[in-house]
């Protein structure tokens, strides 16, 4: 288990370039299975979860060529579907939650798809019902082997378009259903679809491959099935979660940072949410400039009540950044209520911050009240374990702002979502060492 040692209390300075979006990459990579033609993808992040999925695709028989940093070509013209029922796949697929999204493309193209119960972050229940209910409505038969925890869907006669109202606006569920529907007979209408920028990117890529998807960017998608798809070239957006992480890092360490090429039009509420915390950030072209601030004051509501920051489906505030917001508020001037609606275990990392001297009241599994120190009292260094990707980066930000040297174990969780993070942080002045 690898470890970071972080000497906190240093101001950072410079430019940082966001990696390609993890959540988009996992969808886009699965979509290469929909065609036997070459698909070229640029700006793929070099992170554990994405590399794991690329390995699964290779074992499935996809021809993969690395053309440069983050630049790959894929050709799924000779797939070995027997791999899906192998012990190797059961082991590899179960360690990556994103592997669930290979099912839709395989079901659409070959009439069958299998997946072991996928893993991922330990942040509470993340059910798969939306995915499989969608496949069933398209005409697939579902089976589940409880003993081996193995899911399967089969449609030997192909899929048929239909109307469906999703029980939740699941991003991966919508992606999976859309990828299945593009090759179905007839028209599929998906209401309460997720509409995140990364889902829009997937739909735009599929349309470039010859699919007929309308309503992109809304929660009502119409998909006219086509007989086959061709190849295309696609570039992945910068990672909005990483961009939000760097905004939080700048504020907590009172640093001057420029985040380059952020794709402002795809950031949604992220900039304004950090501004409500009192953080100054400026738009300079397609960059975010954050000047060094001695303090930042949380805005209240116009009636004087305490600010609540809550997650919601897009275009609401993304749940992946609530952990960052919570940490940032520990040194703000004022108080805030953090309401994590979607996952019931994501706030349990706050005990580590309380150990560091933060003033946080965990009201219940979904809500925490943070009373900011306004930098009158710094956080204290400690030893901690990263429980998941987003809590891990939040603890790292806390450690970089804290007085003394902190140790974070299980940093493999951070590596799942952040590319060469220690090396990139050192370039802007952080004192961080990786110890294997």
C-alpha positions, 0 to 999 in steps of 0.5 A: 500500500503506497503512501504520500508524505506531505509537508504542509503550510507552503504556498503554491504558485504557477500553472496547472493543466487539468487531465482528460475527464475520467468519467467521460473516458470510461463511457467513450472507451466502452463505445468503441465496442459498437463498431468494427471500424477504427476509433481514435480518442485523444486526451485519455487520462493516465489513471488507474481506473481508465488503464484498467478498462483499456486492459479489459478491452485488450483482453476482450480482443480490441486492437489498441495502439498508443499514438502518443500521450493520452492518444490511442486508436481502438479497433474492435473487429475481432472480439473474443467473447469467451473472455466474458465468461472467464475467471480473468474477466470476473476478477478484472471486471469486479474491480472497476465500476466503469466496466458495467458500461461494456454491457450495453455496446456488447448487447447491442452488437452481439446480442449478449453482455455479461459483467461481474458485480462491479467494484469502485468507491465504498461510498454507499449503495450504487445500484445497477437497476436502472441499467438492467431495467433499461435493457429489459425494456429494449427486449433483453432477458436478464439473469443473475447468478447470486453465487458468483455475483454475475449479471447477464443480459441476452437478446438473440433476436436483437433489441427493439426501440421503446419508450422508457422513463428512468427511475433516476437520472443515472449518468452511467445508466443513461450511457449504457442504455443509449449505447444499447439503443443506437443499434436497436430496431426502431426508435427509443425515447429516454425520459429523465436521462442524465444530461451531464457534459460527458453524456453529451460528449458520448452522444456527439461521438455516437452521432459522429459514428453514424447514430441518430440521437436527438435531444442531446443536452436535455433530459429527453433523448430520442434515438433512432436505431441504425444498422451499424456504426463506423469509426470516428475521432474524438477528444475528451473534455478536461476533467471538471472534478479535477478543475474544482479540486485545484480551485479548492487547493488554491483557496486552502493554501492561499495560493496564486494558481492558473488552471489552463484550458478548462472548457468554461462552457462545460463547468456549469455551477462549479465556478459560482459555487466556489464564488459563494464560498468567497473564493475569487476566481477570474475567467481569462480566455479559457483559463481560470485565474485564482489570486492568492487570498488571505481569507474568503467569506461564505455568503449567506442567503438574502434572508440571512440563513446559512448557506447550503451546498447540496448535490443534484443531477446536472445542471445541479452541483456535482456530488463529486466536488462536495468533499472538496467544498467541505474541506475548503469551508474548514478555513472559510469565514462563516459556516455552511451546511453540506448536504450530500444527497446521493451517497450515504457514506461519502461524508464519513471521512470528516472524522479525519478532518476533525482530528486535524482540528476542523470544526465539523458537526456530522448531523447524519450520514448525508449532512455536515455543518462546517464552522470555518476557522478563517485561517485563525487556527491552521489544521494540524498534520496527522496520519490518515487513510484514503477511503475513496477517490474524492475523500482522498484528494480532499484529505490531500488538500487538507494536508497541504494546508496543514501545519507539519508533515502528514501521511496518507495511506492507500493513495492507490484510491487517489491514483484511480482518479488523478494522473501523476498528482504528486509530480504535478503538485511538486511543479507548483511548489508542493512538498509531497513525496510518494513512498511505495 
